[in-house]
Amino acid sequence: MARYRADVLDELKRFGVLPTPETPPELVREQLNDLYCYELRRLRDRRRAGEFPKHEYADRVRRLREKYRLLSRPLWTWIERE
């Protein structure tokens, strides 16, 4: 059973991810990573469709990475220590 840190739960809530104590952190991370990959592919497709100039792409990817900064944290920092 995992007791998620309050700051992690707040961050996950922004994405509509609401784990229970029974939800393994690995599964939650995988779900969040899937959302990130989906948004990254969507961004790439929008660039290819000409929605924004190519020179803006790197900055938009950087902002997307910042939005999903929780993925850069090790899983052990997502849960409370017992």
C-alpha positions in Angstrom: 0.0 0.0 0.0 1.4 3.4 -1.0 0.7 6.6 0.8 1.2 9.4 -1.8 2.7 12.7 -0.7 0.3 15.6 -0.8 2.3 17.6 -3.3 2.4 14.6 -5.6 -1.4 14.1 -5.3 -1.9 17.8 -6.1 0.2 17.5 -9.2 -1.5 14.3 -10.4 -4.9 15.9 -9.9 -4.0 18.5 -12.5 -4.0 15.7 -15.0 -7.1 13.9 -13.7 -5.0 11.1 -12.3 -6.4 10.2 -8.8 -4.6 7.2 -7.4 -5.9 5.3 -4.3 -3.5 4.0 -1.7 -3.8 0.6 -3.4 -2.6 2.0 -6.8 1.1 1.1 -7.3 3.3 4.2 -8.0 4.7 2.4 -11.0 1.2 2.2 -12.6 0.5 5.9 -11.8 3.8 6.9 -13.4 3.1 4.8 -16.4 -0.3 6.5 -16.8 1.2 10.0 -16.5 4.0 9.1 -19.0 1.3 7.9 -21.4 -0.4 11.3 -21.1 2.9 13.0 -21.7 3.7 11.0 -24.8 0.2 11.6 -26.2 0.6 15.4 -25.8 4.1 15.2 -27.3 2.8 13.4 -30.3 -0.1 15.8 -30.6 2.4 18.7 -30.5 4.5 17.1 -33.2 1.4 16.6 -35.4 0.3 20.2 -34.9 3.8 21.4 -36.0 3.7 19.2 -39.1 0.2 20.6 -39.9 1.7 24.1 -39.8 -0.1 25.4 -36.7 3.1 27.1 -35.5 6.5 27.7 -37.0 9.2 25.1 -36.6 11.5 27.4 -34.7 8.9 27.5 -31.8 8.8 23.7 -31.5 11.7 23.3 -29.1 10.3 25.9 -26.7 6.9 24.2 -26.7 8.5 20.8 -26.0 10.4 22.4 -23.1 7.2 23.9 -21.7 5.5 20.5 -22.0 8.4 18.8 -20.2 8.0 21.4 -17.4 4.3 20.7 -17.2 5.1 17.0 -16.6 8.1 17.7 -14.2 6.8 15.0 -11.8 8.0 12.4 -14.3 11.6 13.5 -13.6 11.3 12.7 -9.9 12.3 9.2 -8.6 9.3 7.1 -7.6 10.4 6.8 -4.0 9.9 10.6 -3.7 6.2 10.2 -4.6 5.3 8.4 -1.4 5.4 9.1 2.3 8.1 7.4 4.3 6.7 5.1 7.0 
